[in-house]
Amino acid sequence: MAGPATSPSIDFSILHLADEVLEMVFACPQLDHRDLSALAAVCSRFCELSCSRELWKKKCLKRWKCWSFDTLDSGVDWKVAYRERLVWERLVYPAVRVLAALNFSRETVSHDTMFQFDKMLQGNDSVPVGLMDALTELSNCRDSVNDLTMKYYASRVRDYATMFQLERDARALCNLPSDDIQLDKGAILLSQWQNLSTRVSADYVYQKLDAMANRVRELLAESLSSQSVSYVEKENCHSGKQSHGNTSVDESHGASAVGESCLVFGARSVLHMLNKVMFKEWKFAGNTSDYYNPVNSYVDEVIRTRKGIPITLCIIYAAVARRLGVNVEPVNFPRHFLVRFCEAPPAAKEKVVPVYVDVFNGGQFMTAEQCIETFPVAGLHFMSESLFAVPHPRDVYSRMVRNLLHYHQTVSTMDTSAAIQHLLRYLHIIEPDNVQNTKLLCTVNVHLGINGRQTIEMLDTIPFEDDEVVALREHAEVFLQKSCEHPEIDNKQTLKRSMIPQIGSSLLPGQ
């Protein structure tokens, strides 16, 4: 009797699978970078497959949701992106845990406890993209309720890194020659400083300013086509020069056609058309019903709501005029900010006459005498040229900050002290040599028990050391020493060794 039939043996190996199938296996979520590194060491075929761009793209997008670049960009090296993101993750997450331990019992996060992140920020021209992506991932994209503490402190670090970059940008802007400083750029920086969590977009502001300027050009072109207009020499001037010789323009923000309208229209005609666009079509107006609301000082919010106070409306007006080739200068008039342009006199020998514009009230053109009558200055009974002086852009920014300080000093909230400290910090960036402001900021820091290192550094810049400076220094040194004390943390060196892993070059295959 014949025995039972036996099935033929099949010699099967994973190597028999097609490359497409192997790529699907390698892309399995259960396999991470360590597994791919091990697979790459098996054979040359596995090594080649484990370096696939599409494979690493899937791994990246599966593990991390927040990316600062376009994930559809075909030029991204996803294996490099994975490696760099992993390095930042291993640096950032332990450092955030340490920050949480140091500040858990404090009402305000002290910058003294950010020393690990200072090391990540210093030595770079800008905030590392990988650092911001890792912080954004931790603060926004992780779903576990158990990570609420990590989310909170990651968002605080992200704000700190944003402030670090904004401080650099503000200092660089204020150090430029006054003629090269564009008021709208500084106004955007202030709005970004005050709204760290909302991430104010400069592109949004520039697009709206460009749109207004383009609309004015359209209306001027229509006016040209409907009537015969003879050539009129550009009227706008500054210190006797024509507008095209002193107007500073940033062509990257839609200003390529600047000045073309002034070839046939004078400055007054161009600004008349700007008034029509800004106040009648776009409905900009002074916010008389909620004048002291701080959003009136944020240029992006003023563009969005079309309501603002004189200084922000004037900055918007001047920015659009600059795009049209018309030089409009700020006037730091007491209690009511104005702008002016210079109109060429009928006769060449006559003096150039400045014309003042009240942007808060619909762009009304005024003489100096009318300004005094409309906005009387207490105790002043004569015309003073100092009232109409053109301020340095730094002084314009300072006035904007002081407006916000006045609001927070009059409206008491739980965060009043922190809000005042934040504004005083920006004021110190704008006016680093103002001793009174420096002392006030140091006093608030000591009151809040924060930023001891920053306080000591600022006190060192004061040329004379009185009793007040000595007392502030002593207090700052005390809470600087205490700021990094924690029962589980011996010192910064221990933190550096135990909390920040050293990542070698063999993390990923094919290195």
C-alpha positions in Angstrom: 0.0 0.0 0.0 1.4 3.3 -1.0 2.2 5.8 1.7 0.6 9.3 2.0 1.5 11.9 -0.6 4.0 14.5 0.5 3.9 18.1 -0.8 7.0 19.3 -2.5 9.2 21.5 -0.4 9.3 25.2 -1.4 12.5 27.1 -1.0 11.1 30.6 -0.3 12.9 33.7 1.0 11.9 37.3 1.5 14.5 38.1 -1.1 12.1 36.5 -3.7 9.6 39.4 -3.2 9.5 42.1 -5.7 11.0 45.5 -4.9 7.6 47.1 -4.8 6.4 44.6 -2.2 9.5 45.0 -0.1 9.0 48.8 -0.1 5.5 48.3 1.2 6.9 46.1 4.0 9.7 48.6 4.8 7.1 51.4 5.0 5.1 49.6 7.6 4.5 51.9 10.6 5.9 49.3 13.0 9.4 49.7 11.4 11.3 52.8 12.5 14.7 54.2 11.5 16.5 51.7 13.7 14.9 48.8 11.9 15.7 50.3 8.5 19.3 50.7 9.6 19.4 47.0 10.5 17.8 46.0 7.2 20.3 48.1 5.3 23.1 46.0 6.7 21.6 42.7 5.4 22.5 43.1 1.8 23.1 45.7 -1.0 19.5 45.3 -2.3 18.0 46.1 1.1 20.4 49.0 1.5 19.3 50.5 -1.8 15.6 50.0 -1.0 16.0 51.5 2.5 17.3 54.7 1.0 14.3 55.2 -1.2 13.1 58.8 -1.2 9.4 57.9 -1.1 10.0 55.5 1.8 11.6 58.2 3.9 8.8 60.6 2.9 6.2 58.2 4.3 8.2 57.8 7.5 8.6 61.5 8.0 4.9 62.4 7.3 3.8 59.5 9.5 5.9 60.4 12.5 5.6 64.3 12.3 2.7 66.4 11.2 4.2 69.9 11.4 6.7 71.0 8.7 7.8 74.5 7.8 8.3 73.7 4.1 6.0 72.5 1.4 5.8 68.7 1.7 4.8 68.5 -2.0 8.2 69.9 -3.0 9.9 67.3 -5.2 13.4 68.5 -4.2 13.2 67.5 -0.6 15.7 64.9 0.6 13.4 63.1 3.0 16.1 60.9 4.5 18.1 64.0 5.5 14.9 65.6 6.7 14.2 62.6 8.9 17.7 62.6 10.4 17.7 66.3 11.1 14.2 66.3 12.6 15.1 63.3 14.8 18.2 65.1 16.1 16.1 68.2 17.0 13.4 66.0 18.6 16.0 64.3 20.8 17.5 67.7 21.7 14.2 69.6 22.3 12.0 67.2 24.2 14.3 66.6 27.2 15.1 70.3 27.4 11.4 71.1 27.5 11.0 68.6 30.4 13.8 70.3 32.3 12.2 73.7 31.6 8.9 72.5 33.0 10.6 71.2 36.2 12.3 74.5 36.8 9.2 76.7 36.2 6.4 74.5 37.4 5.9 76.4 40.6 6.4 79.9 39.0 3.7 82.1 37.5 6.0 83.4 34.8 8.6 81.4 32.8 12.0 83.1 33.5 14.4 83.5 30.6 17.2 82.4 32.9 15.8 78.8 32.7 16.1 78.9 28.9 19.8 78.3 28.9 19.7 75.1 27.0 17.7 76.8 24.2 20.1 79.7 24.2 22.8 77.3 23.2 20.6 76.1 20.3 19.8 79.7 19.2 23.2 81.4 19.5 25.6 81.2 16.6 22.9 81.1 14.0 21.8 83.9 11.7 18.2 83.0 12.2 16.2 80.6 14.4 16.9 77.0 13.2 14.0 75.7 11.2 14.3 72.3 12.8 14.0 73.8 16.3 10.8 75.6 15.4 9.3 72.5 13.7 10.1 70.4 16.8 8.5 72.9 19.1 5.5 73.3 16.9 5.0 69.6 16.8 5.2 69.3 20.5 2.9 72.2 21.3 0.3 71.7 18.5 0.3 68.3 17.0 0.6 65.8 19.9 -2.9 64.6 20.9 -2.2 62.9 24.3 -3.8 64.7 27.3 -0.8 63.5 29.3 1.4 65.9 27.3 -0.5 69.1 28.3 2.5 70.3 30.5 4.9 69.6 27.6 2.6 71.4 25.2 2.4 74.5 27.4 6.2 74.8 27.9 7.0 74.0 24.3 4.7 76.9 23.3 6.6 79.2 25.7 9.9 78.1 24.2 8.6 78.7 20.7 7.5 82.3 21.8 11.0 82.8 23.3 12.7 81.7 20.0 10.4 84.0 18.0 11.3 86.9 20.4 15.0 86.0 19.8 14.6 86.5 16.1 12.3 89.6 16.4 14.8 91.3 18.7 17.6 90.7 16.1 15.4 92.1 13.3 14.3 95.1 15.3 17.9 96.0 16.3 19.0 95.7 12.7 16.2 97.9 11.5 16.8 100.6 14.0 20.5 100.7 13.3 19.9 101.5 9.6 20.2 105.1 8.4 16.9 106.9 9.1 16.2 107.3 5.3 16.4 103.5 4.8 14.0 102.6 7.6 10.5 101.8 6.4 7.9 102.5 9.0 5.6 99.7 8.0 8.3 97.1 8.5 8.9 98.3 12.1 5.1 98.4 12.7 4.9 94.8 11.6 7.7 93.8 13.9 5.8 95.4 16.9 2.6 93.6 16.0 4.6 90.3 15.8 6.2 91.0 19.1 2.8 91.6 20.8 1.1 88.6 19.1 3.7 85.8 19.4 1.2 83.0 19.4 -0.8 84.1 16.4 2.2 84.4 14.1 1.4 87.7 12.3 2.1 87.5 8.6 4.2 90.3 7.1 3.2 89.1 3.6 -0.5 89.7 4.4 0.3 93.4 5.3 2.5 93.9 2.2 -0.1 92.3 -0.1 -2.8 94.7 1.2 -0.6 97.7 0.8 0.3 96.6 -2.7 -3.3 96.1 -3.5 -4.2 99.7 -2.4 -1.3 101.1 -4.4 -2.3 99.2 -7.5 -5.9 100.4 -7.2 -4.7 104.0 -7.1 -2.6 103.4 -10.2 -5.7 102.0 -12.0 -7.7 105.1 -11.1 -4.9 107.4 -12.2 -4.7 105.5 -15.5 -8.4 105.8 -16.0 -8.2 109.5 -15.3 -5.4 109.8 -17.9 -7.4 108.0 -20.6 -10.5 110.1 -20.0 -8.9 113.5 -20.3 -5.8 115.1 -21.8 -3.3 115.7 -19.1 -0.2 117.7 -19.7 3.1 116.8 -18.1 3.4 118.1 -14.6 6.8 118.1 -12.9 6.8 116.0 -9.8 5.8 118.3 -6.9 6.8 116.0 -4.0 10.2 116.9 -2.6 12.3 116.6 0.5 14.9 119.4 1.3 14.4 120.7 -2.3 14.9 117.4 -4.0 12.4 115.7 -6.3 10.5 112.7 -5.0 12.2 110.1 -7.2 15.6 111.1 -5.8 14.8 110.4 -2.2 12.0 107.9 -2.1 13.1 104.6 -0.6 11.3 101.6 -2.1 11.3 97.9 -1.4 10.7 96.4 -4.9 10.1 93.0 -3.4 6.8 94.2 -2.1 5.1 95.1 -5.3 6.7 98.5 -5.9 8.1 97.9 -9.4 5.8 100.5 -10.9 6.6 103.2 -8.3 6.8 106.7 -9.6 5.1 106.2 -12.9 1.9 108.0 -11.8 3.9 111.0 -10.7 5.3 111.5 -14.2 1.9 113.1 -15.1 0.4 113.9 -11.7 1.7 115.9 -8.8 1.9 114.6 -5.3 -1.3 116.3 -4.3 -3.2 114.7 -7.1 -1.8 111.3 -6.3 -2.7 111.6 -2.6 -6.2 112.8 -3.5 -6.6 109.6 -5.4 -5.1 107.6 -2.5 -7.7 109.3 -0.2 -10.5 108.1 -2.5 -9.2 104.5 -2.4 -8.3 104.3 1.3 -11.2 106.1 2.8 -14.1 105.7 0.4 -13.5 102.4 -1.3 -11.6 100.5 1.5 -13.5 102.4 4.2 -10.5 103.1 6.5 -11.4 105.4 9.4 -10.3 106.4 12.9 -11.6 104.2 15.6 -13.5 106.8 17.6 -15.7 104.3 19.4 -12.9 102.1 20.8 -9.9 104.4 20.6 -7.7 102.9 23.3 -8.1 99.3 22.2 -4.6 97.9 21.8 -5.4 96.3 18.5 -5.5 99.8 17.1 -1.7 99.8 17.3 -1.3 96.5 15.4 -0.9 97.3 11.7 -2.2 94.0 10.5 -5.3 94.3 12.6 -5.9 97.9 11.4 -5.7 96.6 7.8 -8.2 93.8 8.7 -10.7 95.9 10.6 -10.1 99.2 8.7 -10.1 101.0 12.0 -7.2 102.5 13.9 -5.6 105.4 15.7 -3.7 108.2 14.0 -0.2 106.7 14.1 -1.0 103.3 12.6 -3.3 104.9 9.9 -0.5 107.3 9.1 2.0 104.4 8.7 -0.3 102.6 6.3 -0.9 105.9 4.4 2.8 106.6 4.1 3.6 103.0 3.0 1.1 103.1 0.1 2.3 106.6 -0.9 5.8 105.3 -1.0 4.7 102.6 -3.4 3.3 105.3 -5.6 6.6 107.3 -5.6 5.4 110.0 -3.2 7.5 110.8 -0.2 5.2 111.2 2.8 7.0 112.0 6.1 5.7 111.4 9.7 5.0 114.3 12.0 5.2 113.6 15.7 2.5 116.2 16.5 1.5 116.2 20.2 -1.6 114.1 20.9 -2.4 113.6 17.2 0.0 112.0 14.8 0.2 113.4 11.3 2.0 113.0 8.0 3.2 115.7 5.6 4.3 116.0 2.0 6.2 119.0 0.4 4.5 120.8 -2.4 6.6 122.6 -5.0 5.9 126.4 -5.0 4.6 128.2 -8.1 7.8 130.2 -8.4 11.2 128.5 -8.2 12.5 131.0 -5.6 9.7 130.6 -3.2 10.0 128.4 -0.1 8.8 124.8 -0.2 5.5 124.6 1.6 4.8 121.4 3.7 1.2 120.2 3.5 -0.1 118.2 6.5 -2.4 115.3 6.2 -4.8 114.2 9.0 -5.2 110.5 8.1 -7.4 109.8 11.2 -10.0 112.1 9.7 -10.2 111.0 6.2 -6.9 112.3 4.8 -7.8 116.0 5.2 -5.0 118.4 3.9 -4.1 121.1 6.4 -1.7 123.9 6.9 0.4 124.3 10.0 -1.9 127.0 11.3 -5.0 124.8 10.8 -3.2 122.0 12.7 -2.7 124.3 15.7 -6.4 125.4 15.6 -7.8 121.9 15.2 -5.5 120.1 17.7 -4.6 122.8 20.3 -1.6 122.1 22.5 -2.1 123.0 26.1 0.0 126.0 27.2 1.2 126.8 23.7 0.1 130.2 22.3 2.5 130.6 19.4 3.7 128.7 16.3 6.6 126.4 17.1 8.5 124.6 14.4 9.5 121.8 16.8 5.8 120.7 16.9 6.1 119.8 13.2 9.6 118.2 13.2 10.0 115.0 11.3 11.0 112.3 13.9 13.5 109.5 13.6 11.6 106.3 12.8 12.9 105.0 16.2 10.8 107.8 17.9 7.8 106.7 15.9 8.1 103.1 17.2 8.7 104.4 20.7 5.4 106.4 20.6 3.6 103.2 19.5 5.0 101.2 22.4 4.2 104.0 24.9 0.6 104.0 23.6 0.3 100.3 24.5 2.0 100.9 27.8 -0.5 103.6 28.7 -3.3 101.1 27.9 -1.9 98.4 30.2 -1.2 100.8 33.0 -4.8 102.0 33.0 -6.5 98.6 32.5 -5.7 96.2 35.3 -5.7 92.5 34.4 -4.1 89.3 35.8 -1.3 89.7 33.1 -0.7 93.4 33.5 2.8 93.1 34.9 3.9 90.6 32.3 2.4 92.7 29.5 4.2 95.8 30.8 7.5 93.9 31.1 7.1 92.5 27.5 6.6 96.1 26.1 9.4 97.6 28.2 11.7 94.9 26.7 10.8 96.0 23.2 11.2 99.6 24.2 14.7 98.8 25.4 15.5 97.2 22.1 14.4 100.4 20.3 16.1 102.8 22.8 19.0 100.9 24.3 20.6 104.1 25.6 17.6 105.3 27.6 18.7 104.9 31.2 15.3 105.6 32.6 13.6 102.9 30.5 16.4 100.5 31.4 16.0 101.0 35.1 12.2 100.6 34.8 12.6 97.3 32.9 15.1 96.0 35.5 12.7 97.0 38.3 9.8 95.1 36.7 12.0 92.1 36.2 13.0 92.1 39.8 9.4 92.6 40.9 8.4 89.5 38.8 11.5 87.5 39.9 12.5 86.7 36.4 15.3 87.3 33.8 18.1 87.8 36.3 20.9 87.4 33.7 19.2 89.9 31.3 18.7 92.4 34.2 22.4 92.2 35.2 23.5 92.7 31.6 21.3 95.7 31.2 22.5 97.2 34.5 26.1 96.8 33.2 25.2 99.2 30.4 24.3 102.1 32.7 27.2 104.5 32.9 26.8 105.4 36.5 25.9 103.1 39.5 23.7 104.7 42.1 22.0 103.0 45.1 19.0 102.0 42.9 21.3 100.2 40.5 23.2 98.4 43.3 20.0 97.2 44.9 18.6 95.9 41.6 21.8 94.1 40.9 21.8 92.4 44.3 18.2 91.2 43.8 18.9 90.0 40.3 21.9 88.0 41.3 19.9 86.3 44.1 17.1 85.0 41.9 19.5 84.2 39.0 21.2 81.8 41.4 17.9 80.3 42.5 16.3 80.2 39.0 18.0 77.0 38.0 17.9 75.2 41.3 15.9 72.0 41.4 16.2 69.0 43.7 16.7 66.6 40.7 19.1 68.9 38.9 22.6 69.5 40.3 23.9 72.1 37.8 24.0 73.0 34.1 26.8 70.5 33.3 24.7 67.6 34.7 21.8 68.8 32.6 23.9 68.9 29.5 25.2 65.4 29.9 22.1 63.6 31.2 19.3 65.3 29.3 20.7 66.1 25.9 21.7 62.9 24.1 24.7 62.7 21.8 23.5 61.6 18.4 26.0 59.8 16.2 26.2 59.6 12.5 24.9 56.1 12.2 21.3 56.8 12.9 20.1 56.2 9.4 21.2 53.8 6.7 23.5 54.9 3.9 25.4 57.5 6.0 
